[in-house]
Amino acid sequence: MNLRRVVYSIFYSTAILALAACSKPAPEQSDPAPLETGGKILYVGPTMTDCVGVASMTCLMVKGAPEDDYQMFYDSIKGFDYVPGYEYKLRVEVTERENVPEDASKLVYALVEVAGKKKAGRALEDSTWELKDQTGVGIAFQDGKASGHAGVNRYFGSYALDGSALTVGRIGSTRMAGPQKAMDQEKQFLEKLAQVAEYKMVGKELRLIDGTGQVVLVFSPGKPLGLTSVTWKATGVNNGRGGVVSILAGTEIIAKFDASGTLSGSGGCNNYTGGYELEGERLRVGALGQTRKMCARPEGIMEQESNYFQALEHAAKYRIDGKMLELRSEKGSLLVKFVVKEP
């Protein structure tokens, strides 16, 4: 009897446990890990960044959703012609390689559709650009015309854009003479400019690249300057005979336009002060008061100063290009050329 009760008790307990197990909800299954292959949306940023793969390279900045942070993207996207200065929304197809080359990604990205494109950040044609590590040299691209200051002379030419491909046409320039070192640097700059075949925006830099893939020129964004925000140093003055000549070695001509309408500075020998008026890009300089010193050296300094004061008297227009200021006559003749005086 006791044995029968023990067996019955064991059977009953086992049945209860079995029923309890059947009544429990099944454990929740975690979502499967997202597949790496298939269709994807990628957001591509307006600039590239320096990165290191097998070697030093530049990478696109990519994210998977608008709220995400951009990440370096070491692969390429087949069929995507990236142009800096735009933010893209792309539909891409991602497939896996069967035979993965050494040091290559196992995934292949191919463009399906450019689903969105909008201007973002700084574009090639939106700014003036200053050559890194060389003061007073810059470039601007606008409406098919490239122009700027090469160090001694202004230059000008045409350019053509096709995606990120960039070519600069025949370059012309003014014909002023300067110190030999400056003239050599100017020649090298213009020669490199003629070799450009492509451009990239990497961080805040504009990089111009030749046909072999080598970076030949690197620029930083030019800071927009106002007439009154800096002190200007003349680099050339009209000699009164139709030509602008370089400033005599050992002399310095300074102009400071303050916000109250006062113009002051040095003509090279004498200090001067007077008033000026602005209306848009038009400029009129009033009568100037001057000190009355006579300077004997260097030879020609007094003639240079006289030419400068006459140029101010005839100024009717001004133009700022990067760190350069030009004063021109009513008919457009160049009268004085300045650069920012560095501290």
Number of C-alpha atoms within 10 A of each C-alpha: 5 7 8 8 10 11 10 12 12 10 11 12 10 12 12 11 11 11 10 10 11 10 9 8 7 8 6 6 6 6 6 6 6 6 8 11 13 11 16 15 17 19 21 23 21 24 26 22 18 12 15 10 12 8 7 9 11 19 20 24 19 22 19 16 12 10 7 10 10 16 15 15 17 16 14 12 18 13 12 15 12 18 19 25 21 18 21 21 21 22 19 22 19 19 15 14 12 8 7 11 9 7 8 13 12 13 16 17 21 18 18 18 14 14 12 12 13 11 12 14 14 18 17 19 15 13 18 22 25 25 21 16 10 12 14 18 24 26 22 20 20 15 9 13 15 19 21 23 23 25 22 22 18 18 19 20 17 17 18 16 13 10 12 16 16 19 20 19 18 10 16 14 16 12 13 14 14 19 10 9 9 14 17 12 16 17 14 12 17 15 13 15 19 15 18 24 20 20 24 24 23 18 12 14 20 24 19 24 22 19 10 9 12 13 16 15 17 19 21 18 19 17 13 12 15 11 16 15 13 18 19 23 22 24 22 27 26 21 20 14 6 10 15 21 19 20 20 17 10 9 16 16 23 20 21 18 21 16 10 10 14 16 20 21 19 19 23 21 21 17 18 18 19 16 17 18 14 14 8 8 10 16 21 16 19 16 12 16 13 17 11 10 10 10 13 10 11 11 10 11 22 19 10 25 22 14 19 22 16 16 22 21 16 17 22 21 22 22 15 16 20 24 24 22 22 18 23 23 19 12 8 12 16 21 29 25 23 21 24 20 13 9 5
